[in-house]
Amino acid sequence: MCGAIEAMVSLPGGVFVMGSDDHYPEERPAHRVRVGAFRIDPYPVTNREFARFVEATGHLTLAERPADPADYPDADPALLQPASVVFARPPGPVGRADHFQWWRYVPGADWRHPQGPGSSLAGLDEHPVVHVGHGDAMAYAAWAGKHLPTEAEWEFAARGGLAGTEFAWGDAFTPDGRHMANTWQGEFPWQDLAEDGYSGTSPVGRYAPNGYGLFDLIGNVWEWTDDWYQQHDRLPGKPCCTLDNPRGGAREHSLDPRGGAPVPRKVTKGGSHLCAPSYCRRYRPAARMAQPIDTATCHVGFRCVVRP
């Protein structure tokens, strides 16, 4: 069983430079971090593994439950039904300032129906589970006797022992023309060339592992961590996840589009199959995204850790 504790990869921990001063503002500043020893899943949790969890527990995911009207008193009732966010490729070039050109809030989309009603998991058993909220990932981790990684643990693992390189495998995005992760080829969001052989998610383990023997930490799906999102430089003299603050940032909020209510956000890492050189260059260990905990999408999954 891929998700079994005995199949996890043991990492010794240590000190590394987290973040980057060379890309997006939220990655700054680069700073030294110490993490303890831990074990981590070699792959993201797959649909097959998540199905075992649901069968054993009867868990109903965020996307399968209607939202509580009390949490969103001003929301359109149509937006409170069970739903999730799905990528919809436009038929031609569109302006990238408005992400609603390619994102749709789809009633009936969930982990069993990744494209919405009428879709299924046929042929996707070994693909990463998606349309899971942070609470769903936490519930799976608790059932498996594991935890979600901190942002620092995740980034330490993704770097694979390399120091100062741009990517998890080195400084060239496609060394010798070889695709090293499941990312977008073509002009985002309308032109999907699928040069790496995949349009959408890919089965786990189809790309080369990093130096620690870990797969799919970059691309394929974003992965939940257990740290509240905060800018690295938000605390003067004490950036997020420094040696003085190893557990990460404090809670930060964004506004939920369903009702304007403040929504806490967690850090997700690694980029996804929708990251492209022409847009969202976040297929790097240092990259990070703030994901509202009340939202599930078609390009966010997770993996787990165990600490001594």
Steps between C-alpha positions, in 0.01 A plus 500: 500500500659825379365698794620261772738640762761236420509625139584855605841659441706594807668840492757607759400866516754778521552865413422634152423829324126531454329736257649703216591862433482452122133440418163587651477740798337244731813281478722773649726520686710188467579395857665219693268241655559193714265201480512184708507145370175371345360247255301599194281326243694439177193599294190717539200312637325331207134448420542132585636579845244769572222258401625256766476776758146597395389136497640449851365821653207620292666840477314759294733755345464876496390499135230241573335705775282810462642811657340620823288810421590636844861525388407693185192709587519718187581226250294398202329173611603343168862530612438307823423165339773231490753613241867544425726706274586350159740618230328558163735560208381792284467434125746775413726773642358701789629775722669357808397780734163331564543143626125441470576452131618148587373417847144376557312433823333171405215346704555126530877515449681306771777244542289225342389729214805716427351676196149522641186288456547227244874471558654217701826354630522245218870459424598744777565264794870591514450873438517738798168553672369853441200707609603444862493785750752547777264337748466196274878466480523530879234232546683259269830566678345432841346175373837390362686589822683784330503880472510762230850645454596848608602730219863469608488120507341493158757733344791318665372175348437654157854635471632144517827598661589761236599845626441816302359344183201642319311172470478178699732336243744783419506833318365400156122475467516231230855358503588361155137560403367261764188591695568449870150567635140517384462866402321691224651515150359761264340838545299497823203464540375407155781309324583167663770329293544213749860452386570301816223254410239625746213745487379545855631291788732205443540172688739542792859392449519561124781755528849456643527519881699771671818436697304363796307251286177703512262537207265771373589764755520740207210531256204264465304643797558765761532345847349616827727574794389566856640854528277806498597726214711803587752707308854394588589857586182582694670486840794746521817310580313169519390377156261206479661165580838638613714329762310712754156402364525149353128424494411769250265793463197627681147488363428735210166556332362565155145581390277218385325576167179332617424755767790729578576318825864479613647158425822366654764384254760225519823474301502267200825407327646357181295641214282286275440383145357847436827684572672628184804709405253750351297518823543390865864387506446324829642158411784558749561396864497863619164581341193526719130580470237608752200267472172571686407211725135514393579432133587183310636501146599265219873565541563473877584174680729401787749256650576419862789484747581320824721657765700311763 
